[in-house]
């Protein structure tokens, strides 16, 4: 019984010794976790509030960046806690780096889409509602996400395009600039009055209120074609009026030229048949 009591006392003394040796470390680790967790929360909320004041920042990106900052702070806190207990954090960091590299290689395509999505959201080559042509895909931008961009085509189809595909290709934004230039061509016959046609077409542009005065419109003889004298009309209109203006002008050009007696020739080819005589001899 005495031996049992002695062994029990020895165990209690050992536990007390361990508690004394590691108690400070345990308390310090707990304090570090609490303080780190609190600071990470404060910083996360501060980043979120700061991003909320930026109107050009996409709503999808704001919580993502705030959460990313929180994770980074907590990683540093955990490394500090492990270091408190004497864990070799250098090797741990190396392991984490190797694991991150392996994950990055495995998710290379996905991470490329995320990186491209961040660039699209930050640099803003287009906004929601813009009509764009990217990677050979034309349509109206419906949504810009971290992985994909949703585009609605002219025929009402929904296309989900990977962000890396869009970012790696030239992007034409038809809605970015407030004005847009149009070029129309029409042919008249070689026997028609060229000056009269030029004056008629110039008056047609001047009479359309959607055609802007600045830059100045232009009506010129562009080319002497095989079957017609080609006249080009060039003008500027607001981006939102572009297609309606072009369609209406094409119709008006046809009606006004024909009403004024001008011909709008189609490609023609003259064929000359040369017949040769046959000579015959008889006996």
C-alpha positions as CSV (number, residue, x, y, z in Angstrom):
1,X,0.0,0.0,0.0
2,X,2.9,2.3,0.8
3,X,4.4,1.5,-2.6
4,X,1.1,2.3,-4.3
5,X,0.9,5.6,-2.5
6,X,4.5,6.4,-3.4
7,X,3.9,5.6,-7.1
8,X,0.7,7.7,-7.1
9,X,2.6,10.6,-5.5
10,X,5.3,10.2,-8.1
11,X,2.7,10.4,-10.9
12,X,1.0,13.4,-9.4
13,X,4.4,15.1,-9.1
14,X,5.2,14.3,-12.7
15,X,1.9,15.7,-13.9
16,X,2.5,18.8,-11.8
17,X,5.9,19.2,-13.3
18,X,4.6,18.8,-16.8
19,X,1.9,21.3,-16.1
20,X,4.4,23.7,-14.7
21,X,6.7,23.2,-17.7
22,X,4.0,23.4,-20.4
23,X,1.3,25.5,-18.6
24,X,2.8,28.7,-19.7
25,X,3.0,27.5,-23.3
26,X,-0.6,26.2,-23.3
27,X,-1.9,29.5,-21.8
28,X,0.2,31.4,-24.4
29,X,-1.2,29.3,-27.2
30,X,-4.8,29.8,-26.1
31,X,-4.2,33.6,-25.8
32,X,-2.6,33.6,-29.3
33,X,-5.5,31.8,-30.8
34,X,-8.1,34.1,-29.2
35,X,-6.2,37.2,-30.1
36,X,-5.4,36.0,-33.6
37,X,-9.1,34.9,-34.2
38,X,-10.3,38.3,-32.9
39,X,-7.8,40.3,-35.1
40,X,-8.6,38.2,-38.1
41,X,-12.3,38.9,-37.7
42,X,-11.7,42.6,-37.3
43,X,-9.5,42.8,-40.4
44,X,-12.0,40.7,-42.4
45,X,-14.8,43.1,-41.5
46,X,-12.6,46.1,-42.2
47,X,-11.6,44.8,-45.6
48,X,-15.3,44.0,-46.4
49,X,-16.4,47.5,-45.4
50,X,-13.6,49.1,-47.4
51,X,-14.5,47.1,-50.5
52,X,-18.2,48.0,-50.0
53,X,-17.2,51.7,-50.5
54,X,-15.7,50.8,-53.9
55,X,-18.6,50.9,-56.4
56,X,-16.6,49.4,-59.3
57,X,-15.7,46.3,-57.3
58,X,-17.8,43.3,-58.2
59,X,-20.1,41.9,-55.5
60,X,-18.7,38.4,-56.0
61,X,-15.2,39.5,-55.3
62,X,-15.8,41.4,-52.1
63,X,-16.6,38.5,-49.7
64,X,-14.0,36.3,-51.5
65,X,-11.1,38.8,-50.8
66,X,-12.3,39.4,-47.2
67,X,-12.4,35.7,-46.5
68,X,-9.0,35.2,-48.1
69,X,-7.4,37.8,-45.8
70,X,-9.0,36.0,-42.8
71,X,-7.5,32.6,-43.9
72,X,-4.0,34.2,-44.4
73,X,-4.0,35.7,-40.9
74,X,-5.2,32.4,-39.3
75,X,-2.4,30.5,-41.1
76,X,0.2,32.8,-39.5
77,X,-1.5,32.4,-36.1
78,X,-1.4,28.6,-36.3
79,X,2.2,28.7,-37.3
80,X,2.9,30.9,-34.3
81,X,1.0,28.6,-31.9
82,X,3.0,25.5,-33.1
83,X,6.2,27.5,-32.7
84,X,5.1,28.1,-29.1
85,X,5.3,24.4,-28.4
86,X,8.7,24.0,-30.1
87,X,7.5,22.6,-33.4
88,X,9.9,23.2,-36.2
89,X,7.8,25.6,-38.3
90,X,10.4,25.8,-41.0
91,X,9.8,22.2,-42.0
92,X,6.1,22.8,-41.6
93,X,6.1,25.7,-43.9
94,X,8.1,23.7,-46.4
95,X,5.5,20.9,-46.3
96,X,2.7,23.5,-46.7
97,X,4.5,25.0,-49.7
98,X,4.9,21.5,-51.3
99,X,1.3,20.7,-50.6
100,X,0.2,24.0,-52.1
101,X,2.4,23.4,-55.2
102,X,0.8,19.9,-55.7
103,X,-2.7,21.3,-55.3
104,X,-1.9,24.1,-57.7
105,X,-0.6,21.7,-60.3
106,X,-3.7,19.5,-59.9
107,X,-6.0,22.5,-60.2
108,X,-4.1,24.3,-62.8
109,X,-7.0,24.9,-65.1
110,X,-9.3,25.9,-62.3
111,X,-6.8,28.3,-60.7
112,X,-6.2,29.8,-64.2
113,X,-9.9,30.5,-64.4
114,X,-9.9,32.1,-61.0
115,X,-6.9,34.3,-61.7
116,X,-8.5,35.4,-65.0
117,X,-11.8,36.1,-63.2
118,X,-10.0,38.3,-60.7
119,X,-8.3,40.2,-63.5
120,X,-11.6,40.6,-65.3
121,X,-13.3,41.9,-62.2
122,X,-10.4,44.3,-61.3
123,X,-9.5,45.7,-64.8
124,X,-13.1,45.6,-66.1
125,X,-12.6,45.2,-69.9
126,X,-16.4,44.9,-69.9
127,X,-19.3,45.3,-67.5
128,X,-22.6,43.4,-67.1
129,X,-24.9,44.5,-70.0
130,X,-22.1,45.2,-72.5
131,X,-22.2,43.7,-75.9
132,X,-18.8,42.1,-76.5
133,X,-16.9,39.7,-78.9
134,X,-14.3,37.6,-77.0
135,X,-12.7,34.4,-78.2
136,X,-15.0,34.4,-81.2
137,X,-18.1,34.5,-79.0
138,X,-20.4,37.5,-79.4
139,X,-23.2,38.5,-77.1
140,X,-24.4,40.5,-74.1
141,X,-22.6,39.9,-70.7
142,X,-25.0,38.6,-68.1
143,X,-22.7,37.7,-65.2
144,X,-19.0,37.8,-64.4
145,X,-18.0,35.1,-61.9
146,X,-14.7,33.9,-60.5
147,X,-14.7,30.8,-62.7
148,X,-16.9,31.6,-65.7
149,X,-18.6,34.4,-67.5
150,X,-22.2,34.1,-68.7
151,X,-22.9,35.5,-72.2
152,X,-26.3,35.7,-73.9
153,X,-26.1,35.5,-77.7
154,X,-28.2,37.3,-80.3
155,X,-30.4,34.2,-80.7
156,X,-31.1,34.0,-77.0
157,X,-28.6,31.2,-76.1
158,X,-26.8,31.1,-72.8
159,X,-23.1,30.5,-73.1
160,X,-20.9,29.8,-70.0
161,X,-17.3,30.7,-71.1
162,X,-14.3,29.9,-68.9
163,X,-12.6,33.1,-67.8
164,X,-9.2,32.0,-68.9
165,X,-10.5,31.6,-72.5
166,X,-11.8,35.2,-72.5
167,X,-8.7,36.7,-70.8
168,X,-6.3,35.0,-73.2
169,X,-8.1,36.4,-76.3
170,X,-8.6,39.9,-77.8
171,X,-11.9,41.5,-76.4
172,X,-14.0,43.8,-78.5
173,X,-16.4,45.8,-76.4
174,X,-19.1,47.4,-78.6
175,X,-20.7,49.2,-75.7
176,X,-17.6,50.9,-74.1
177,X,-17.5,54.0,-76.3
178,X,-20.5,56.3,-76.5
179,X,-20.4,56.7,-80.3
180,X,-19.8,54.4,-83.2
181,X,-19.0,54.8,-86.9
182,X,-21.0,53.3,-89.8
183,X,-19.9,52.7,-93.4
184,X,-22.5,52.1,-96.1
185,X,-21.9,51.4,-99.8
186,X,-24.3,51.7,-102.7
187,X,-23.7,51.5,-106.5
188,X,-25.2,53.6,-109.2
189,X,-25.0,53.2,-113.0
190,X,-22.2,54.7,-115.0
191,X,-24.8,56.7,-117.0
192,X,-26.3,58.3,-113.8
193,X,-25.5,61.8,-112.5
194,X,-22.8,61.2,-109.9
195,X,-22.9,64.7,-108.4
196,X,-26.7,64.5,-108.0
197,X,-26.5,61.2,-106.3
198,X,-23.8,62.5,-103.9
199,X,-26.0,65.5,-103.0
200,X,-29.1,63.3,-102.5
201,X,-27.3,60.9,-100.2
202,X,-25.6,63.7,-98.2
203,X,-29.0,65.3,-97.7
204,X,-30.3,61.9,-96.5
205,X,-27.6,61.8,-93.8
206,X,-28.2,65.4,-92.8
207,X,-31.9,64.7,-92.4
208,X,-31.5,61.8,-90.0
209,X,-31.3,63.2,-86.5
210,X,-29.5,60.1,-85.2
211,X,-26.4,60.9,-87.4
212,X,-24.1,63.1,-85.4
213,X,-22.8,66.4,-86.7
214,X,-19.4,65.8,-85.1
215,X,-17.5,64.0,-86.5
216,X,-18.7,65.2,-89.9
217,X,-20.4,62.8,-92.2
218,X,-18.8,61.9,-95.5
219,X,-20.3,60.9,-98.9
220,X,-17.7,60.1,-101.6
221,X,-17.1,58.1,-104.7
222,X,-15.3,55.1,-103.2
223,X,-14.6,52.9,-106.2
224,X,-15.3,52.4,-109.9
225,X,-16.5,48.9,-110.0
226,X,-17.0,46.5,-112.8
227,X,-20.8,47.2,-113.0
228,X,-21.4,50.3,-111.0
229,X,-19.9,53.5,-109.5
230,X,-19.6,52.7,-105.7
231,X,-20.5,55.5,-103.4
232,X,-19.6,55.3,-99.7
233,X,-21.5,56.9,-96.9
234,X,-19.7,57.4,-93.6
235,X,-21.1,58.8,-90.4
236,X,-21.2,58.5,-86.6
237,X,-24.1,57.7,-84.3
238,X,-24.6,56.9,-80.7
239,X,-23.7,53.3,-79.9
240,X,-27.3,52.5,-78.8
241,X,-28.7,53.9,-82.2
242,X,-26.2,52.1,-84.4
243,X,-28.1,49.2,-85.8
244,X,-31.5,50.9,-86.2
245,X,-29.7,53.8,-88.0
246,X,-27.9,51.5,-90.4
247,X,-31.0,49.5,-91.2
248,X,-33.2,52.6,-91.7
249,X,-30.5,54.3,-93.9
250,X,-30.2,51.2,-96.1
251,X,-33.9,51.2,-96.7
252,X,-34.0,55.0,-97.3
253,X,-31.1,54.9,-99.8
254,X,-32.9,52.3,-101.9
255,X,-36.2,54.2,-101.9
256,X,-34.8,57.7,-102.5
257,X,-32.4,56.6,-105.3
258,X,-35.1,54.8,-107.2
259,X,-37.6,57.6,-106.7
260,X,-35.0,60.1,-108.2
261,X,-34.6,57.8,-111.2
262,X,-31.2,56.4,-110.3
263,X,-30.4,52.8,-111.1
264,X,-28.9,50.4,-108.6
265,X,-27.1,48.0,-111.0
266,X,-26.3,44.4,-110.2
267,X,-23.2,42.6,-111.5
268,X,-23.3,42.2,-115.2
269,X,-21.2,40.6,-117.8
270,X,-21.2,41.3,-121.5
271,X,-20.7,38.3,-123.7
272,X,-19.6,38.7,-127.3
273,X,-20.1,35.8,-129.7
274,X,-17.8,35.7,-132.6
275,X,-18.9,33.5,-135.4
276,X,-16.4,32.3,-138.0
277,X,-17.2,31.3,-141.6
278,X,-16.4,27.9,-143.0
279,X,-15.0,27.6,-146.5
280,X,-15.7,24.5,-148.5
281,X,-14.5,23.5,-151.9
282,X,-16.3,21.3,-154.4
283,X,-15.3,19.5,-157.5
